[in-house]
Amino acid sequence: MTQQKAICHHEFGPPLEVLRLEDVKQAEPQVGEVRVRLLAATINPSDCGMIGGSYGRLRKLPAVAGREGVGVVEAIGRDVSSVAVGARVRFPEEGTWQETACMPAADVLLVPGDVPIEQAAFSFINPPTAYCLLKKIVDLAPGSWLVQNAGNSAVGLSVIQMAKAMGFKTISQVRREELIAPLKALGANHVVIEGSGWAKQVNDLTGGVPILLALNSIGGASASDQIKALGEGGTQVTFGGMVGDLVRFPTRFLIFNDVRLVGFWWDQWSQKAGPQGLNKVMTAVYAMMRDGTLKLPVEATYSFAEYEAAIKHDQQPRFGKVLLKP
Ligand SMILES: NC(=O)c1ccc[n+]([C@@H]2O[C@H](COP(=O)([O-])OP(=O)(O)OC[C@H]3O[C@@H](n4cnc5c(N)ncnc54)[C@H](OP(=O)(O)O)[C@@H]3O)[C@@H](O)[C@H]2O)c1
């Protein structure tokens, strides 16, 4: 019986309290299945929610943590002809912080071999979310303005780069001055500091062109500022709640500016879109990763044995994702 390492939890709670590095049995691929070996996995805010028990979809305990990673097919079960050993694929989503896992060959999402492993590792959640936020909610004409908070997040950096390629203009809210230059270097039109009263100068920033789309992953005052900056009939999409505070809406903007408030959840969107819809979005994401339109920074890489340091690092101010490699 082959043993492998996995970062597991037996109860819901703060990651540093409930996670353990364990030796677990390596599974053999059954009929119609493949076994995938992890190359690199991401730490995302939603991992905290899943480990903590607050996310929209929770796992049966005990569970292996992590939901995003890239791997390589290393073994195939009987009756598998659609995938070959050596194919680069999305690691099975139900627990990416482990060395290997098995999955049905029919569910495999192939990753182009020429996308760098680090980029592929975080290609499955944040870039497609950014793509959908820009393309699937409001019909934006080239030259349109949008505003987003958490401009330095993986979603935010994807939005900046994709929006530039699509011909949209961006205002990105951040919490630290030192982020202004790197975001502008990636193509951000304006970068503003949270709490600086920037919404009052929004007409100066856009030359009087109304903002049609606001992307909110923070909540609280940051979300309210966006609504104040939105033009008449504009839409605010809430897809995250980093501040842990309620999203508060200034009533007068709902009434007098006819602002629309909607939500977005990639898990639900991709389920509803089915394999074809998912593939279309992923093809667009990989095309941008391959031609250099989209490149996300890596802040640091840790081994499984160093997972506690990785999680502590992830909770610090940073520029880029923290990756885990076995
Ligand atoms: N609904 C969906 O389908 C979906 C999909 C993907 C992501 N998301 C959400 O999108 C958000 C970004 O995810 P990500 O993986 O791109 O993030 P990330 O790269 O891990 O970056 C985290 C971001 O959150 C900011 N932040 C953290 N705590 C904050 C606070 N208390 N107040 C203000 N800003 C705070 C950080 O700013 P500093 O650098 O200043 O700390 C940073 O910009 C998360 O809320 C995530 O859950 C949702």
The ligand as an ORCA input file, in Angstrom:
! r2SCAN-3c Opt
* xyz 0 1
  N     -17.559     34.546     -6.393
  C     -16.616     33.902     -7.048
  O     -16.877     33.081     -7.908
  C     -15.176     34.204     -6.759
  C     -14.161     33.626     -7.516
  C     -12.836     33.990     -7.260
  C     -12.558     34.848     -6.203
  N     -13.575     35.348     -5.465
  C     -13.345     36.299     -4.378
  O     -12.573     37.352     -4.915
  C     -11.770     37.897     -3.880
  C     -10.332     37.944     -4.353
  O      -9.858     36.609     -4.467
  P      -8.347     36.391     -4.925
  O      -8.024     34.956     -4.844
  O      -8.176     37.084     -6.220
  O      -7.605     37.207     -3.765
  P      -6.055     37.261     -3.390
  O      -5.243     37.233     -4.622
  O      -5.809     36.238     -2.360
  O      -5.947     38.710     -2.741
  C      -6.701     39.061     -1.586
  C      -7.164     40.495     -1.766
  O      -8.065     40.852     -0.728
  C      -7.652     42.084     -0.152
  N      -8.087     42.114      1.238
  C      -7.911     41.158      2.151
  N      -8.502     41.516      3.319
  C      -9.048     42.723      3.107
  C      -9.792     43.634      3.906
  N     -10.088     43.337      5.184
  N     -10.168     44.806      3.369
  C      -9.856     45.108      2.096
  N      -9.154     44.283      1.278
  C      -8.774     43.115      1.782
  C      -6.149     42.084     -0.300
  O      -5.667     43.402     -0.199
  P      -4.285     43.729      0.598
  O      -3.172     43.289     -0.306
  O      -4.359     45.191      0.787
  O      -4.359     42.941      1.881
  C      -6.022     41.511     -1.723
  O      -6.281     42.498     -2.668
  C     -12.008     37.035     -2.641
  O     -13.034     37.655     -1.885
  C     -12.521     35.747     -3.227
  O     -13.301     35.014     -2.342
  C     -14.865     35.043     -5.717
*
